[in-house]
């Protein structure tokens, strides 16, 4: 049985214990909005790791253009409010760790 569709859903403070959740990719596409600085940096790194032109993020952070996702017709990997002042290249965390950190930060109870 497939889990619930949460695309662009705000789930802050939800109790999802016992729920059949969608896969991690779909959970990352919930409407996360503003997150802590550290988590924002990690989410940007993850987003950039899946983007076909990662250097666009460096250009954007230097003030040379718009957010990379406005330049190309592809979907983001995570739905959150990015802040270019926090951008720094680096290895991306895995999606399971990112979802766990999002759930913890947004006070979401789950069995993950």
N, CA, C and O atoms as CSV, one atom per row, in Angstrom:
chain,resi,resn,atom,element,x,y,z
A,1,UNK,N,N,0.833,-1.179,0.000
A,1,UNK,CA,C,0.000,0.000,0.000
A,1,UNK,C,C,0.877,1.241,0.000
A,1,UNK,O,O,1.850,1.311,0.751
A,2,UNK,N,N,0.555,2.192,-0.809
A,2,UNK,CA,C,1.320,3.420,-0.934
A,2,UNK,C,C,0.947,4.388,0.177
A,2,UNK,O,O,-0.199,4.416,0.626
A,3,UNK,N,N,1.927,5.188,0.623
A,3,UNK,CA,C,1.695,6.163,1.681
A,3,UNK,C,C,0.922,7.379,1.183
A,3,UNK,O,O,0.585,7.490,0.005
A,4,UNK,N,N,0.658,8.273,2.106
A,4,UNK,CA,C,-0.088,9.483,1.769
A,4,UNK,C,C,0.730,10.416,0.890
A,4,UNK,O,O,1.959,10.394,0.948
A,5,UNK,N,N,0.083,11.221,0.089
A,5,UNK,CA,C,0.766,12.211,-0.736
A,5,UNK,C,C,0.926,13.483,0.081
A,5,UNK,O,O,-0.065,14.062,0.526
A,6,UNK,N,N,2.152,13.922,0.281
A,6,UNK,CA,C,2.423,15.094,1.087
A,6,UNK,C,C,3.060,16.220,0.277
A,6,UNK,O,O,3.523,17.202,0.857
A,7,UNK,N,N,3.094,16.099,-1.030
A,7,UNK,CA,C,3.743,17.099,-1.862
A,7,UNK,C,C,3.210,18.484,-1.540
A,7,UNK,O,O,2.008,18.736,-1.614
A,8,UNK,N,N,4.116,19.371,-1.185
A,8,UNK,CA,C,3.837,20.762,-0.834
A,8,UNK,C,C,2.844,20.898,0.322
A,8,UNK,O,O,2.087,21.867,0.388
A,9,UNK,N,N,2.853,19.935,1.216
A,9,UNK,CA,C,2.008,19.972,2.408
A,9,UNK,C,C,2.855,20.441,3.587
A,9,UNK,O,O,4.020,20.063,3.713
A,10,UNK,N,N,2.269,21.259,4.439
A,10,UNK,CA,C,2.954,21.676,5.670
A,10,UNK,C,C,2.593,20.669,6.753
A,10,UNK,O,O,1.418,20.459,7.058
A,11,UNK,N,N,3.618,20.049,7.330
A,11,UNK,CA,C,3.355,19.015,8.332
A,11,UNK,C,C,4.009,19.341,9.664
A,11,UNK,O,O,4.185,18.452,10.496
A,12,UNK,N,N,4.372,20.595,9.880
A,12,UNK,CA,C,5.009,21.002,11.136
A,12,UNK,C,C,4.165,20.577,12.330
A,12,UNK,O,O,2.956,20.808,12.361
A,13,UNK,N,N,4.812,19.955,13.309
A,13,UNK,CA,C,4.144,19.566,14.536
A,13,UNK,C,C,3.204,18.378,14.413
A,13,UNK,O,O,2.498,18.061,15.371
A,14,UNK,N,N,3.173,17.724,13.287
A,14,UNK,CA,C,2.250,16.602,13.069
A,14,UNK,C,C,2.692,15.363,13.841
A,14,UNK,O,O,3.879,15.169,14.101
A,15,UNK,N,N,1.731,14.540,14.198
A,15,UNK,CA,C,2.019,13.239,14.793
A,15,UNK,C,C,1.751,12.193,13.713
A,15,UNK,O,O,0.601,11.860,13.429
A,16,UNK,N,N,2.816,11.686,13.121
A,16,UNK,CA,C,2.702,10.725,12.022
A,16,UNK,C,C,3.055,9.307,12.454
A,16,UNK,O,O,3.271,8.431,11.616
A,17,UNK,N,N,3.112,9.085,13.760
A,17,UNK,CA,C,3.412,7.734,14.244
A,17,UNK,C,C,2.323,6.786,13.774
A,17,UNK,O,O,1.134,7.070,13.915
A,18,UNK,N,N,2.737,5.668,13.217
A,18,UNK,CA,C,1.808,4.662,12.721
A,18,UNK,C,C,1.304,4.936,11.312
A,18,UNK,O,O,0.632,4.089,10.722
A,19,UNK,N,N,1.616,6.103,10.765
A,19,UNK,CA,C,1.168,6.426,9.401
A,19,UNK,C,C,2.043,5.709,8.382
A,19,UNK,O,O,3.227,5.470,8.618
A,20,UNK,N,N,1.452,5.377,7.271
A,20,UNK,CA,C,2.219,4.834,6.148
A,20,UNK,C,C,2.699,6.040,5.356
A,20,UNK,O,O,1.922,6.696,4.662
A,21,UNK,N,N,3.985,6.319,5.471
A,21,UNK,CA,C,4.550,7.515,4.853
A,21,UNK,C,C,5.023,7.243,3.432
A,21,UNK,O,O,5.361,6.110,3.090
A,22,UNK,N,N,5.045,8.276,2.610
A,22,UNK,CA,C,5.613,8.115,1.270
A,22,UNK,C,C,7.120,7.929,1.368
A,22,UNK,O,O,7.690,7.973,2.458
A,23,UNK,N,N,7.754,7.723,0.238
A,23,UNK,CA,C,9.205,7.531,0.256
A,23,UNK,C,C,9.914,8.843,0.628
A,23,UNK,O,O,9.308,9.914,0.650
A,24,UNK,N,N,11.196,8.724,0.915
A,24,UNK,CA,C,11.975,9.872,1.382
A,24,UNK,C,C,11.984,11.018,0.370
A,24,UNK,O,O,11.951,12.186,0.758
A,25,UNK,N,N,12.027,10.691,-0.921
A,25,UNK,CA,C,12.025,11.743,-1.938
A,25,UNK,C,C,10.766,12.598,-1.834
A,25,UNK,O,O,10.835,13.822,-1.943
A,26,UNK,N,N,9.627,11.964,-1.624
A,26,UNK,CA,C,8.373,12.706,-1.495
A,26,UNK,C,C,8.326,13.500,-0.194
A,26,UNK,O,O,7.796,14.611,-0.170
A,27,UNK,N,N,8.870,12.950,0.880
A,27,UNK,CA,C,8.898,13.680,2.149
A,27,UNK,C,C,9.734,14.954,2.031
A,27,UNK,O,O,9.390,15.981,2.615
A,28,UNK,N,N,10.825,14.886,1.280
A,28,UNK,CA,C,11.655,16.080,1.104
A,28,UNK,C,C,10.923,17.177,0.329
A,28,UNK,O,O,11.293,18.349,0.412
A,29,UNK,N,N,9.901,16.806,-0.411
A,29,UNK,CA,C,9.151,17.791,-1.194
A,29,UNK,C,C,7.968,18.398,-0.445
A,29,UNK,O,O,7.199,19.166,-1.024
A,30,UNK,N,N,7.812,18.059,0.847
A,30,UNK,CA,C,6.802,18.760,1.641
A,30,UNK,C,C,7.180,20.240,1.700
A,30,UNK,O,O,8.302,20.601,1.345
A,31,UNK,N,N,6.298,21.067,2.125
A,31,UNK,CA,C,6.547,22.510,2.225
A,31,UNK,C,C,7.247,22.798,3.555
A,31,UNK,O,O,6.589,23.030,4.570
A,32,UNK,N,N,8.603,22.782,3.546
A,32,UNK,CA,C,9.382,22.937,4.773
A,32,UNK,C,C,9.599,24.393,5.154
A,32,UNK,O,O,9.849,24.685,6.323
A,33,UNK,N,N,9.514,25.293,4.221
A,33,UNK,CA,C,9.675,26.726,4.445
A,33,UNK,C,C,11.019,27.042,5.100
A,33,UNK,O,O,12.046,26.518,4.670
A,34,UNK,N,N,11.033,27.878,6.118
A,34,UNK,CA,C,12.273,28.321,6.758
A,34,UNK,C,C,12.756,27.254,7.734
A,34,UNK,O,O,11.991,26.736,8.547
A,35,UNK,N,N,14.043,26.941,7.629
A,35,UNK,CA,C,14.685,25.985,8.539
A,35,UNK,C,C,15.901,26.657,9.155
A,35,UNK,O,O,16.283,27.746,8.728
A,36,UNK,N,N,16.507,26.035,10.136
A,36,UNK,CA,C,17.696,26.592,10.790
A,36,UNK,C,C,18.824,26.781,9.774
A,36,UNK,O,O,18.823,26.170,8.705
A,37,UNK,N,N,19.770,27.625,10.122
A,37,UNK,CA,C,20.896,27.902,9.221
A,37,UNK,C,C,21.646,26.631,8.846
A,37,UNK,O,O,21.934,26.405,7.670
A,38,UNK,N,N,21.966,25.799,9.834
A,38,UNK,CA,C,22.731,24.582,9.571
A,38,UNK,C,C,21.959,23.640,8.649
A,38,UNK,O,O,22.524,23.091,7.704
A,39,UNK,N,N,20.679,23.456,8.922
A,39,UNK,CA,C,19.876,22.561,8.087
A,39,UNK,C,C,19.677,23.157,6.701
A,39,UNK,O,O,19.666,22.425,5.711
A,40,UNK,N,N,19.520,24.459,6.616
A,40,UNK,CA,C,19.392,25.116,5.310
A,40,UNK,C,C,20.628,24.842,4.452
A,40,UNK,O,O,20.509,24.516,3.271
A,41,UNK,N,N,21.811,24.976,5.049
A,41,UNK,CA,C,23.066,24.714,4.329
A,41,UNK,C,C,23.103,23.271,3.826
A,41,UNK,O,O,23.485,23.015,2.684
A,42,UNK,N,N,22.706,22.336,4.682
A,42,UNK,CA,C,22.718,20.923,4.296
A,42,UNK,C,C,21.693,20.632,3.196
A,42,UNK,O,O,21.970,19.859,2.279
A,43,UNK,N,N,20.520,21.244,3.284
A,43,UNK,CA,C,19.509,21.044,2.249
A,43,UNK,C,C,19.959,21.644,0.921
A,43,UNK,O,O,19.695,21.070,-0.136
A,44,UNK,N,N,20.631,22.784,0.962
A,44,UNK,CA,C,21.150,23.378,-0.282
A,44,UNK,C,C,22.210,22.468,-0.900
A,44,UNK,O,O,22.250,22.303,-2.119
A,45,UNK,N,N,23.057,21.884,-0.076
A,45,UNK,CA,C,24.080,20.969,-0.600
A,45,UNK,C,C,23.432,19.747,-1.253
A,45,UNK,O,O,23.865,19.299,-2.315
A,46,UNK,N,N,22.399,19.218,-0.614
A,46,UNK,CA,C,21.700,18.065,-1.183
A,46,UNK,C,C,21.047,18.458,-2.507
A,46,UNK,O,O,21.183,17.753,-3.507
A,47,UNK,N,N,20.345,19.575,-2.507
A,47,UNK,CA,C,19.714,20.086,-3.727
A,47,UNK,C,C,20.748,20.234,-4.848
A,47,UNK,O,O,20.516,19.808,-5.980
A,48,UNK,N,N,21.888,20.843,-4.518
A,48,UNK,CA,C,22.939,21.074,-5.511
A,48,UNK,C,C,23.552,19.764,-6.010
A,48,UNK,O,O,23.956,19.672,-7.169
A,49,UNK,N,N,23.623,18.755,-5.145
A,49,UNK,CA,C,24.238,17.479,-5.544
A,49,UNK,C,C,23.426,16.780,-6.636
A,49,UNK,O,O,23.959,15.946,-7.368
A,50,UNK,N,N,22.153,17.116,-6.744
A,50,UNK,CA,C,21.285,16.494,-7.744
A,50,UNK,C,C,21.024,17.408,-8.935
A,50,UNK,O,O,20.308,17.033,-9.863
A,51,UNK,N,N,21.592,18.588,-8.912
A,51,UNK,CA,C,21.380,19.587,-9.953
A,51,UNK,C,C,22.394,19.371,-11.078
A,51,UNK,O,O,23.558,19.085,-10.794
A,52,UNK,N,N,21.992,19.498,-12.343
A,52,UNK,CA,C,22.929,19.197,-13.435
A,52,UNK,C,C,24.104,20.181,-13.565
A,52,UNK,O,O,25.121,19.843,-14.171
A,53,UNK,N,N,23.978,21.382,-13.008
A,53,UNK,CA,C,25.047,22.391,-13.111
A,53,UNK,C,C,25.347,22.945,-11.723
A,53,UNK,O,O,24.941,24.066,-11.418
A,54,UNK,N,N,26.046,22.194,-10.875
A,54,UNK,CA,C,26.273,22.625,-9.492
A,54,UNK,C,C,26.995,23.970,-9.367
A,54,UNK,O,O,26.811,24.668,-8.370
A,55,UNK,N,N,27.801,24.343,-10.344
A,55,UNK,CA,C,28.521,25.622,-10.251
A,55,UNK,C,C,27.575,26.810,-10.247
A,55,UNK,O,O,27.944,27.891,-9.788
A,56,UNK,N,N,26.357,26.628,-10.753
A,56,UNK,CA,C,25.358,27.708,-10.713
A,56,UNK,C,C,25.102,28.170,-9.277
A,56,UNK,O,O,24.792,29.339,-9.050
A,57,UNK,N,N,25.229,27.263,-8.311
A,57,UNK,CA,C,25.023,27.632,-6.913
A,57,UNK,C,C,26.125,28.565,-6.430
A,57,UNK,O,O,25.854,29.514,-5.695
A,58,UNK,N,N,27.372,28.304,-6.840
A,58,UNK,CA,C,28.475,29.192,-6.474
A,58,UNK,C,C,28.267,30.577,-7.086
A,58,UNK,O,O,28.458,31.590,-6.415
A,59,UNK,N,N,27.876,30.618,-8.359
A,59,UNK,CA,C,27.618,31.894,-9.032
A,59,UNK,C,C,26.516,32.666,-8.314
A,59,UNK,O,O,26.651,33.863,-8.060
A,60,UNK,N,N,25.441,31.986,-7.993
A,60,UNK,CA,C,24.295,32.589,-7.312
A,60,UNK,C,C,24.699,33.168,-5.955
A,60,UNK,O,O,24.283,34.272,-5.603
A,61,UNK,N,N,25.505,32.429,-5.198
A,61,UNK,CA,C,25.939,32.885,-3.873
A,61,UNK,C,C,26.824,34.120,-3.973
A,61,UNK,O,O,26.836,34.948,-3.062
A,62,UNK,N,N,27.562,34.255,-5.066
A,62,UNK,CA,C,28.409,35.434,-5.283
A,62,UNK,C,C,27.609,36.618,-5.825
A,62,UNK,O,O,28.167,37.692,-6.049
A,63,UNK,N,N,26.314,36.428,-6.037
A,63,UNK,CA,C,25.480,37.507,-6.550
A,63,UNK,C,C,25.466,37.600,-8.055
A,63,UNK,O,O,25.062,38.618,-8.617
A,64,UNK,N,N,25.910,36.533,-8.718
A,64,UNK,CA,C,25.977,36.518,-10.183
A,64,UNK,C,C,24.800,35.734,-10.761
A,64,UNK,O,O,24.987,34.680,-11.369
A,65,UNK,N,N,23.624,36.239,-10.574
A,65,UNK,CA,C,22.470,35.593,-11.178
A,65,UNK,C,C,21.418,35.179,-10.175
A,65,UNK,O,O,21.556,35.360,-8.966
A,66,UNK,N,N,20.363,34.617,-10.728
A,66,UNK,CA,C,19.220,34.177,-9.942
A,66,UNK,C,C,19.467,32.803,-9.335
A,66,UNK,O,O,20.455,32.138,-9.646
A,67,UNK,N,N,18.563,32.397,-8.473
A,67,UNK,CA,C,18.617,31.039,-7.924
A,67,UNK,C,C,18.730,30.048,-9.087
A,67,UNK,O,O,18.000,30.180,-10.069
A,68,UNK,N,N,19.612,29.077,-9.000
A,68,UNK,CA,C,19.814,28.140,-10.112
A,68,UNK,C,C,18.541,27.496,-10.646
A,68,UNK,O,O,18.451,27.211,-11.840
A,69,UNK,N,N,17.570,27.266,-9.793
A,69,UNK,CA,C,16.348,26.614,-10.251
A,69,UNK,C,C,15.478,27.524,-11.102
A,69,UNK,O,O,14.534,27.060,-11.741
A,70,UNK,N,N,15.786,28.807,-11.116
A,70,UNK,CA,C,15.048,29.722,-11.995
A,70,UNK,C,C,15.649,29.756,-13.388
A,70,UNK,O,O,15.042,30.297,-14.313
A,71,UNK,N,N,16.846,29.178,-13.549
A,71,UNK,CA,C,17.546,29.180,-14.837
A,71,UNK,C,C,17.197,27.983,-15.712
A,71,UNK,O,O,17.324,28.045,-16.935
A,72,UNK,N,N,16.761,26.907,-15.095
A,72,UNK,CA,C,16.492,25.679,-15.852
A,72,UNK,C,C,15.105,25.146,-15.494
A,72,UNK,O,O,14.543,25.465,-14.446
A,73,UNK,N,N,14.586,24.342,-16.379
A,73,UNK,CA,C,13.241,23.808,-16.198
A,73,UNK,C,C,13.297,22.408,-15.590
A,73,UNK,O,O,12.971,21.417,-16.244
A,74,UNK,N,N,13.723,22.346,-14.307
A,74,UNK,CA,C,13.732,21.075,-13.584
A,74,UNK,C,C,13.191,21.324,-12.181
A,74,UNK,O,O,13.148,22.463,-11.716
A,75,UNK,N,N,12.783,20.260,-11.520
A,75,UNK,CA,C,12.242,20.376,-10.184
A,75,UNK,C,C,13.347,20.289,-9.144
A,75,UNK,O,O,14.377,19.649,-9.355
A,76,UNK,N,N,13.111,20.938,-8.034
A,76,UNK,CA,C,14.030,20.860,-6.906
A,76,UNK,C,C,13.892,19.506,-6.219
A,76,UNK,O,O,12.885,18.813,-6.366
A,77,UNK,N,N,14.918,19.152,-5.472
A,77,UNK,CA,C,14.892,17.899,-4.717
A,77,UNK,C,C,14.270,18.096,-3.336
A,77,UNK,O,O,13.758,17.149,-2.739
A,78,UNK,N,N,14.317,19.327,-2.832
A,78,UNK,CA,C,13.791,19.657,-1.509
A,78,UNK,C,C,13.043,20.979,-1.613
A,78,UNK,O,O,13.472,21.887,-2.324
A,79,UNK,N,N,11.934,21.083,-0.908
A,79,UNK,CA,C,11.123,22.288,-0.962
A,79,UNK,C,C,11.284,23.070,0.348
A,79,UNK,O,O,10.660,22.731,1.353
A,80,UNK,N,N,12.120,24.116,0.336
A,80,UNK,CA,C,12.403,24.915,1.527
A,80,UNK,C,C,12.838,26.309,1.074
A,80,UNK,O,O,13.052,26.544,-0.115
A,81,UNK,N,N,12.965,27.219,2.021
A,81,UNK,CA,C,13.407,28.586,1.712
A,81,UNK,C,C,14.926,28.653,1.815
A,81,UNK,O,O,15.486,28.676,2.911
A,82,UNK,N,N,15.580,28.683,0.663
A,82,UNK,CA,C,17.036,28.738,0.649
A,82,UNK,C,C,17.498,30.160,0.987
A,82,UNK,O,O,16.761,31.131,0.813
A,83,UNK,N,N,18.745,30.252,1.476
A,83,UNK,CA,C,19.341,31.550,1.790
A,83,UNK,C,C,20.773,31.538,1.266
A,83,UNK,O,O,21.647,30.859,1.804
A,84,UNK,N,N,20.986,32.299,0.212
A,84,UNK,CA,C,22.280,32.213,-0.466
A,84,UNK,C,C,23.454,32.617,0.407
A,84,UNK,O,O,24.577,32.184,0.151
A,85,UNK,N,N,23.235,33.426,1.424
A,85,UNK,CA,C,24.329,33.806,2.327
A,85,UNK,C,C,24.879,32.588,3.076
A,85,UNK,O,O,26.002,32.626,3.580
A,86,UNK,N,N,24.105,31.524,3.151
A,86,UNK,CA,C,24.527,30.306,3.853
A,86,UNK,C,C,25.205,29.288,2.942
A,86,UNK,O,O,25.743,28.290,3.422
A,87,UNK,N,N,25.185,29.526,1.648
A,87,UNK,CA,C,25.731,28.540,0.712
A,87,UNK,C,C,27.222,28.334,0.918
A,87,UNK,O,O,27.990,29.290,1.018
A,88,UNK,N,N,27.611,27.086,0.979
A,88,UNK,CA,C,29.023,26.701,0.903
A,88,UNK,C,C,29.045,25.298,0.319
A,88,UNK,O,O,28.287,24.432,0.755
A,89,UNK,N,N,29.909,25.068,-0.667
A,89,UNK,CA,C,29.977,23.733,-1.255
A,89,UNK,C,C,30.474,22.724,-0.233
A,89,UNK,O,O,31.190,23.067,0.708
A,90,UNK,N,N,30.088,21.501,-0.434
A,90,UNK,CA,C,30.529,20.433,0.450
A,90,UNK,C,C,29.755,19.177,0.150
A,90,UNK,O,O,28.818,19.201,-0.647
A,91,UNK,N,N,30.129,18.079,0.774
A,91,UNK,CA,C,29.420,16.822,0.523
A,91,UNK,C,C,27.990,16.905,1.058
A,91,UNK,O,O,27.723,17.560,2.066
A,92,UNK,N,N,27.098,16.237,0.372
A,92,UNK,CA,C,25.686,16.236,0.768
A,92,UNK,C,C,25.390,15.094,1.736
A,92,UNK,O,O,25.917,13.991,1.589
A,93,UNK,N,N,24.554,15.366,2.711
A,93,UNK,CA,C,24.060,14.309,3.588
A,93,UNK,C,C,23.073,13.443,2.814
A,93,UNK,O,O,22.548,13.867,1.785
A,94,UNK,N,N,22.825,12.259,3.295
A,94,UNK,CA,C,21.840,11.377,2.672
A,94,UNK,C,C,20.424,11.831,2.976
A,94,UNK,O,O,20.188,12.539,3.955
A,95,UNK,N,N,19.483,11.423,2.136
A,95,UNK,CA,C,18.106,11.885,2.311
A,95,UNK,C,C,17.470,11.372,3.594
A,95,UNK,O,O,16.627,12.064,4.164
A,96,UNK,N,N,17.837,10.191,4.072
A,96,UNK,CA,C,17.267,9.700,5.329
A,96,UNK,C,C,17.672,10.601,6.495
A,96,UNK,O,O,16.837,10.965,7.322
A,97,UNK,N,N,18.948,10.958,6.558
A,97,UNK,CA,C,19.410,11.849,7.631
A,97,UNK,C,C,18.743,13.215,7.522
A,97,UNK,O,O,18.373,13.806,8.537
A,98,UNK,N,N,18.585,13.723,6.299
A,98,UNK,CA,C,17.934,15.018,6.126
A,98,UNK,C,C,16.476,14.976,6.588
A,98,UNK,O,O,16.017,15.900,7.260
A,99,UNK,N,N,15.753,13.928,6.240
A,99,UNK,CA,C,14.354,13.806,6.673
A,99,UNK,C,C,14.294,13.712,8.201
A,99,UNK,O,O,13.440,14.345,8.822
A,100,UNK,N,N,15.175,12.943,8.803
A,100,UNK,CA,C,15.188,12.843,10.266
A,100,UNK,C,C,15.443,14.205,10.901
A,100,UNK,O,O,14.798,14.563,11.887
A,101,UNK,N,N,16.376,14.963,10.343
A,101,UNK,CA,C,16.682,16.287,10.885
A,101,UNK,C,C,15.517,17.250,10.681
A,101,UNK,O,O,15.221,18.054,11.565
A,102,UNK,N,N,14.855,17.179,9.536
A,102,UNK,CA,C,13.676,18.011,9.296
A,102,UNK,C,C,12.574,17.676,10.290
A,102,UNK,O,O,11.964,18.574,10.871
A,103,UNK,N,N,12.319,16.397,10.488
A,103,UNK,CA,C,11.271,15.974,11.426
A,103,UNK,C,C,11.589,16.471,12.836
A,103,UNK,O,O,10.710,16.975,13.536
A,104,UNK,N,N,12.833,16.329,13.240
A,104,UNK,CA,C,13.214,16.778,14.579
A,104,UNK,C,C,13.036,18.286,14.705
A,104,UNK,O,O,12.458,18.766,15.680
A,105,UNK,N,N,13.525,19.025,13.731
A,105,UNK,CA,C,13.449,20.485,13.792
A,105,UNK,C,C,12.010,20.994,13.741
A,105,UNK,O,O,11.680,21.992,14.381
A,106,UNK,N,N,11.167,20.318,12.989
A,106,UNK,CA,C,9.772,20.760,12.827
A,106,UNK,C,C,8.829,20.072,13.820
A,106,UNK,O,O,7.608,20.166,13.700
A,107,UNK,N,N,9.418,19.381,14.801
A,107,UNK,CA,C,8.647,18.748,15.870
A,107,UNK,C,C,7.591,17.781,15.328
A,107,UNK,O,O,6.431,17.811,15.737
A,108,UNK,N,N,8.019,16.929,14.406
A,108,UNK,CA,C,7.131,15.934,13.816
A,108,UNK,C,C,7.431,14.586,14.457
A,108,UNK,O,O,8.573,14.125,14.463
A,109,UNK,N,N,6.422,13.984,14.978
A,109,UNK,CA,C,6.560,12.668,15.601
A,109,UNK,C,C,6.323,11.606,14.527
A,109,UNK,O,O,5.330,11.650,13.801
A,110,UNK,N,N,7.246,10.660,14.440
A,110,UNK,CA,C,7.098,9.594,13.443
A,110,UNK,C,C,7.867,8.353,13.873
A,110,UNK,O,O,8.577,8.354,14.878
A,111,UNK,N,N,7.710,7.321,13.105
A,111,UNK,CA,C,8.414,6.070,13.367
A,111,UNK,C,C,9.696,5.968,12.533
A,111,UNK,O,O,10.334,4.916,12.506
A,112,UNK,N,N,10.066,7.035,11.866
A,112,UNK,CA,C,11.278,7.017,11.027
A,112,UNK,C,C,12.504,7.010,11.924
A,112,UNK,O,O,13.631,6.995,11.429
